[in-house]
Amino acid sequence: MVLRATNKLARKLKIQSLQKYGQKVSAFEEWYGHLFTADRIQYILLTNAYSLYSCVFPAKGVTTLRAFADLSGYWLTEVIKNDGCDDIIRRIVIQSYETIDVYATNNKGVLGSMNDMIANSKFYLSEYNLNPIKISKQLNDMPFGYLKYKNPSVVINEMERS
């Protein structure tokens, strides 16, 4: 898995410097991670670079890359199960999480979409008290201009079929 971490997330994971990585990887292996705060609680947004399929989860206890891998794998599995896409779990979580390489972000389109997701997540957390799995479901059902106004759930299912 290639994790393109923002500087905020890299500091939380105690990664001193992020190197650039320009090579192509498979669509299921490239993920972006960002740390944000809502109602004085830290959360992590994990987003697939190609489909924008995302998972929001609490950042409590995430202080190392190993802790990040364990928690993000758990939450991502739960979000995928909630979507009824159990066959994708094998490709994303089991295969991709064997090794995690952390690099700097390089796609402003993905980061812009993630900023929209964070704004929506903060709203869902503060106004509706939704749990992270329901918030992730809401985010994955939203159309994004980056995806030509398709939903991340639709795009990731198209990726699985191809």
Secondary structure as UniProt FT lines:
FT   STRAND          2..5
FT   HELIX           7..12
FT   TURN            13..14
FT   TURN            27..29
FT   STRAND          30..38
FT   TURN            39..40
FT   STRAND          41..48
FT   TURN            49..51
FT   STRAND          54..58
FT   TURN            60..61
FT   HELIX           65..82
FT   TURN            83..84
FT   HELIX           86..89
FT   HELIX           90..94
FT   HELIX           95..96
FT   TURN            97..98
FT   STRAND          101..104
FT   HELIX           108..127
FT   HELIX           132..140
FT   HELIX           145..147
FT   HELIX           152..161
//
